[in-house]
Amino acid sequence: MIVLIWADILAGYAMWVMMTYLTNVWKINLTHATGIINIWGGIASIMPLGFAFLVDMFIGHYAMLLFSSIAYCIGLGFLSMSTPPVLSKSTDTCSAYKPECIGHTQKALFYTALSLIAVGISGHTVSLPPFFTAQTTASNDRDTGRKLLWQIVGIFGIILVPIIGGIALPYIKQWSVRFGIPAICSLVATLLFLSGSCSYKYDKPQGSPLTTVFRVFVASVCKMCQPLPSDGNELYEKDGTDAKLMPHTGSLRCLDKAAIILANKTREEQERTRWRLCRVTEVEETKIGIRIIPMWLTFIACGIITSIGNTFFLEQANHMNRKLGRLNLPLPILLMFYDFSKSQFAKLYFTLTKYLREAGLKHYAPPIGIAASITFAILTCITAASVETRRLSVIRKHSLLDKPDEKIPMSMFWLLPQFLLLGALDGVAENGIMSFFKDQGPPSMRDYFVLFTRGVIGLGMMGNVIFVYVVGKVKPSWLKDTLNMSRLDKYYWTLAVLSAVNLVVYVLVATWFSYRGCADDDGEEAPEVEGAVTPYDENKQGCCCCC
């Protein structure tokens, strides 16, 4: 299974430069290419929530890994085949990577490839961490030495593969080969994964906590004409020590109708109808999820800023001087700096959490972290606007406004501060938002909090498409077909103002929000950051209303 991680990293580096492929080869204008990348990235971030539901309810982690790995292989293969001149009708006139060589076949393969790659990424996001953990924890003492050896090899590969993907791949001129190498690696990884199928430990699907939310809404709608009892103690609650009971609250009382016990039927009959009667605890967990929505909406702006990293930032670097001395460095070197900054600021956030826990103020860590991430978003936009102003002045000085393909005599390392700030934004935001969901979200959905965090960022990426469209309509001169003719500096200043307004709104909402105790205040172990480990047990968590 370790090779699946290697293939994911290698494919990630290949996909990161997709913006330059669309603008350099397809010759798509700036806003169109940005829209394609952001919509694809948003879908790939939101889709894991639906896949997690399928895994928990029907197919399990192994089937999802197999399905998504096959989709990954086919998608990357189609992506390699979609590059001209692989399937061009006339090899004489289409022997190079030119837009006139891209026909309907290439376009169909390209968009199909993006869809399949999104499926592959989503399936691996959902199932690879918990399935890998299940295999390592299921090993006996006899296998410990062998598995330790493979883990050492895996760690070495995780260090080596990004270096190969970030440095070696960009030097390959042919896009078909650049996309083909990750496709071949994904195929080999999938075959190696299949080779161990007889030795894996398989867990059967045990139900999804998302079903509880659906059941509460269905049951409350079915009883919308029923009067609410004056006393919350008259609502249905299943007794037992196998589930933590939550007290009834007076807010969102329309959902309390899901727990009403009908007078014309016996209690036993109603308990057997799972979609008509829910416990008070289930209703209260649904209420918790709804109360989070105002805070949740303020997180989307972080995703909007994140989305400009592999679109506008990358396109700026694509036409700048990449030399460092005599070395001509590849674009993914900026991604490495971004990843380093992201990991370091994530560690800084966890250090803050540790100190606040020792001071008995752990529940303040997520709000402080999210506020810091929004501040980083403002600083990122201000820095990007300042650098873009300088870049445009260099363009005017050298008369390059009408020469979008010419290299600008300005080092791409001018963009390094904004990439570092963007890494700080994502490192603090992702962990802060996930910690917030863990502390304040419904306890039964704890395994989904990593996916909820990525879904919020994905919504922000898709929201950036709408924001670019609106700005393009209101200020057409800001976003032209080419980067040199555009005024990205003004667009970045607009994003800075948007982030500043979002910070004010966040502070107001965070002040108003009623915080619950931290998820691990009672001694319960908090889930790992990288993904869910323990499968959801529908009976144990109390989501099933039948006896």
N, C-alpha and C positions, 0 to 999 in steps of 0.2 A: 504493500500500500504506500510505502514511502515514495515510490517513483511517481505516483499520482500527484504528490505535492510538487515534485520537481517539474513535471509537465505543466502544472498550473502556473508556476513561477515563470517558466519560459514563455508560455502563451501570453501571460500578462505583460511581459516586456514587448512582445510582438504587437499586442493590441494597443499598447500605450501610444505608439507612433501612428495610429490610424488617421489622426488629423492631418498629418503631413502627407500620408498616402492620398487622401481625398483631394487635398489642395494641389499637390505636386503632379499627380498622375491623372486624376479625374478632372482637374482644373475646376472644381466646384467652388463657388464663391464662399466667402468667410462665414456668413450666417447660416447658409445651408449645411455646410460641413459641421459646424458647431451643433446645429439641431440634430443631425444624425447621431453624432457621438453622444450627446447628452440624453437623447431619448433611449438609445441603446443602453447606456450606463444606468439610467433610471430604472428601466425594465429589469435589467440584470440584478439590481439591488432590491427591488420590490418582490420579484418572483419567488425568492426563497420562502416567503411567508406561506404562499400557496403550496409550495412543495413540502414544507414542514407538515402541513395539515395532511397531505397525501401520505407522507411517510408514517405519521403517527396513527392514521386511521386505517390504511389499506396495505401498503406495499413494503414497508420496512426500509432500513438503511442500505442493506446490500443491493436490493433491486434498484433503489434510487441511484446508487453509485454506478451500477452497471449501465443503467439507462442514460445517465448524464455523461458518463465517460464515452459511450458510443456516440452520443450527440456531439460531444466535444471533438472527437476524431473526424466525424463527417463534416462538421462545421468548419474546422480548420482546413480540411482537405478542399472543401468547396471554395473557401477563401483564397487558397493558393491557385485553384483552377480559374477563379474569376479575374485574375490579373492578366492584362494584355501582355504579350500576344499569344497566350496559351491556347485559347479557343477562337482566335481570330480567323475569319474566312480567308483573308488574303495575307499570307505571311510576307509577301513582298512589300506591301504598303504599310503593314503593321508589325514591323520587326522591333519596335521600341515601345516604351511605356508612354503612349500618347492618348488623349481623350477620344480621338476619332477611332481608335481601336476598340473602344468599349461599346459593345452592342447590347441588345436586349438579353442575350444569353448570359453575358458577364454580370449585368445588373441583377438578373434573377438569382444567379448563383451567389452574388455578394450579399443581398438582403436575406436570402435563405441561410447563408453562413452566419450572419450576425445573430439571427434568431436561434440557431442551433448552439452557437457558442454561448449565448445568454442562458440557454437551458443547461449546458454543461457547467458553467460557473455557478449557477443557482443550486444545482444538484450537489455539487461538491461542497458548497458553502454549508448546506444543510446537513449532509450525511458523513462527510469525511472526518471531521473532528470526533463526533461521538462514536462512529464505527471503529476508528483507529484506537480510541481509548478503551472501547469494549474488548478489543483483541489483546491489548497490552495488559489490562487488568485480569483477563481470564487465563493468562499464562501460568503454568506451574513452575516449581523450582527447577525442574529439569531443563526447561526452556529459557530460564532466566539469562544464562550466559550468551546463548545464541541471539536472543532478542536484544540484549545490551549491545552486542556487536553491530546488529543491524541499525540500532538507534544511533550509534556513533557514525556509521556510514551515512545515515539519513541526515544527521546534522551537518556533516562535511559536505554533502550534496546541496543542502539548503544554502550553505555559504558559497559554494562554487558555482551553482547554476545561475544565480543572479549576475555574477561576474561575466559568465559566458553570454547570458542574454543581454546584458547591458552594454557589453563592449564588443563581443564578436559579431552578433547578429547585425548591428547597424552598418558594419563594414561590407556586408553583402549587398551588392548593387541591385540584383534582380529581386523584385518583390515576390515573385512566385517561389523563389528559394527561401527568402526570409520568412514567408508564411508557411512554406512547406516543411521546414525543419521542426517547428513546434507540432505540426500535424503528425509527422512521423514519430516524434517523441511521445505524443499522446497515444498513438496507436500501440507503440511498444509498451507504454505504461499500462494501458488497458489489458493487453494480453498477459502481462506479468501479474496484474491484479486478478485476472481470471484463473491463472495457474494455481493460486492459493485458495480457491473456492472450497476445496474439501476440508481445509483446516480452520476455516473461520467459525467464530461463534455467532449464531444468528439469534436475534431477538424478534419476537412476533409483535406486530402493532398492537398497542394497548389503549388506543383512544387519544384524542386531542383535546386540550383544554379550550380550544377555540369553539368546540361544539357547545360548551356551556353557554357562551355568549349568544350563539344562535338560538339555543333552546330558551334562554330567558326572554329574548325578543319575541320568539314565536308564541311562547306561553302567555306573555303579557298582552300581545295583540289578540290572541284567542279569547282573553278574558277582559277585553277593554270595556265592556258594558257592565262588568261586575263592580259593585261598590267596594271601596276599600274599608277594611275593618278599622275601628278607632284605636285598637290596641295592637301593636306590632307582635305581641306574644301569640296572637291568633293565627299568624302566618305559619306556613309549614317549615319545619326544621327537623332533619333526621337526627335522632340521638345516636351517640356512639363516641368512642374514644379514638377511632381511626382517622378522624379528620379534625382540623382546627376550626372551631366555630367562630363566626364573626358576628358581632352585635348588629342589630337592626338600626339603621339611620333614617332620618326623616326626609332627606333630599331625594329627588328623582323618584317620587312615590309612584309614578305611573308604572315603573318596573316592578313594584311590589305585587302587582296583580299576578305576576308569574307564580307567586307563592301562596295565592289564595286557595283555600280548601273549599271546594264546592259543596253546598249543603245537600244537593240531590244525588250525590254519589258517595259511596263509602271511601274512607281514607285508603284502604287497601287497593281499591280499583283505581284511584287516582295515582297512587304511587307506581302502579304498573305502566302508566302512560307518561313516558319520559319527556315528551314534548309538550305536555300540558300542565305539569307541576314541577316546580323547581324549589330548592331549599333557599332559605334566607341567606345563607353563606354564599350560594351561587349568585343570587341577585346582588348582594353587596360587592362581590368581586367585579361584576359587570359595571356597577356604579363607579367603582374605583377607576376602571378603564375610561369611562366617559369623563370623569372629573379631570383626568390627565390631559384631555384634548387641548384645552387652552395653552398649557405649557408646551405640549407637543408641537403645536403650530409655530411657536417661536423658534423651534429647532430647525425648521425648514430653511431659513435664511442661511444657516451654515452650509447646507448642501448647495445652495446657489453659488456661494463663493468657492466651494470646493470644485465645482464643475468647470471653473475657468482655468484650472491647473493644466489639464490635458487637452485643452482646446486653444484658448487665446494665448496663454503663456507659452505653450508648445509652438504655436504658429509664429510667435515673436522670435523664439530661439531658432526656429528653422531657417530664418533669413539673416541671422547674425553671424559674426565671426566666431568660429568654434576653436580656434587655435589657442594653445597654451604653450608658448615657446615655439618649438618645432612640431609639437604633437597636434594633430587634428582630432579633437575629442568627439565622441558620438553624443547625440542628444540625450539618450537615457542616463548619462552621467548626472544630469539634473534630477532625474527620478531617484537616483541613489542618495543624493543629498536630501531630497524630500523624505525618503524613507528613514534616513538616519535621524533627521529632526523629529519626525513623527514618533519614532521609538523612544527618543530621549525625553520628549515632553510627556509621553505616556508614563514613563518611569517617574517623572517629576510629579505628575498628578497622583500616582499611587503613594509617593512619599508624603504628599500633602494629606492624603486620606489617612495614612498611618499616624501622623502627628495629631490630626483632629480626633481620631479614634482614641488615642491615649488621653486626650483632653476631654473625652466624653462628648464631642461635638461632631461625630462622624456624619450625621445626616446633613451637615452644612457643606460637605465636600462636593457633592454633585452640583448644587446651585452655584457655588463659587467657581467650580471648573467650567460650567457652561457659560457663565458670565465672562470668564477669562478667554474662552474660545471665541466668543462674539467680539471681544476686544481685539483678539488676534485677527479676526476677519476684517475689522476696520483698518488695522495697521497694514494688513496684506494689500488691501485696495489702495490705500494712500501711497504705499511704497511702489506698487505697480503703476499707479498714475504718474508718479514722479519720474520713474524710469522710462515710461512710454513717452512722456514729454521730451525727455532728452533724446530718445530714439528718433522721434519725429524731427527734431532739430537737426540731427545728423543727416537724415534723409533729405531735408530741404537744402542743407549745406552742400551735399554732393549731387543734387538734382536727380534723385531716385524716385520721385513720386510716381512717375509713369513707367517705372521699371521694377515691377513686383518680384521678378525672379532673380534680381541682382543681389549679391551679398552686401550687407550693410557693414561698413568699416567700424563696427562697434562690437566689443566682446559680449558673447552670450552670458558671461559670468556677471554682467550687470543685473541679470535676472535672478541670480542666486539668492539675494535677500528675500525676495518675494516667495521663492520656492521654500526657503527655510521657514518663513512665517506661515505659509500654507501647511507645511508639515506640522508645525506647532498647533495650528488651528485644528487639524484633523486628529492629531494625537490626543489632545485634551478633550475635544468635542465628543469623539466616539466613546471614549471611556467614561466621560462625565454623563453623557446621555444614557449609556447603558447602566451606569450605577444608579442614576435617577429612576429608570424603569425598574431596576432590581429592588430598590428601597421603597418606591411608592406605587409600583404596579401590583396587580393581583398576584398573590403568592402562587396560585396554580399555573400561571403562565411564565414562570421564571425561566424555563428553558427557551422561551421565545424572545427574550429581551435583546440578545445580540442581533437577531433578525429584525426586530422592531427598530433598533438603532440604525442598521443599514438601510432599512426601508425609508426612514426619515431623510437620510442623506440622498437616497434615490429620488424621493419626491422633490427635494431641492434641485437636483440636477434637471429633472423634467420641468420644474418651475422656471429654471433659467431660460429654457426655450421660449416660454411665454414672455418672460421679461425682455429678452432680446427682440422678440417680435414687436412688443409694445414700444420699446425704445426706437426701433427702426422705423416705426410709423410716425412717432412724435418727432424724432430728430433723425431724418434720413441721412444727414451728412455724417453722423457719428459712425455708422456701420455700413460701409461701402462693400463692393465686391472683393476688393483687395485690402490687405492690411495697411499698406502705405497710404492709401487714400482715406482710410477710416480715421476716426478720432477716438481710439480706445481709451485715451487718457481721460476724456470726459465721461466715458462709460464707466470707467473704474471709480471716478469721483462720485458718480451716481450710486454705484454699489456701496461705496463707503458711507454715503448718507443713509442709504437703506439699512445698512448694518447698524449705524448709530441709532436710528429710529427703532430698529428691532431690539437693541440693547435696552433702550428706555422701556419699551413694552414688556420685555422679559423681566426687568427689575420689578415693574408693577405687578405682573402676573405672579412672579415668584414670591413677592411679599404677601399677596393675597392668598396664595395657595396654602392649603391646610396639610402640613406634612405629617406622615405617619412615622412610626419607629422604623429604624433600619432593619433590613431583612435578616441580618445576622446578629441583631442585638440580643436575641434570645438564645444565642449559642449555636444556632443552626449554621452550617457551613454554606458560604455563598458559592454560587456556581462559578466555574472557570470562565475567563474572558473569551477564550477561543471558541466556545460552542457548548451545546448541551451534551451532558454525559448520561444522565439517568433518564430512561424512558418514562413517559407519563403514564401513570397507573390510574385508570378512570375510577376504579372502585376505591382505591386507597385515598385519592384526593377528594372523593365525595361528589363527583360530577354526575354520577348516575342516580336518578331519582327512584329507581325501582328497588324493592327489597332484595 
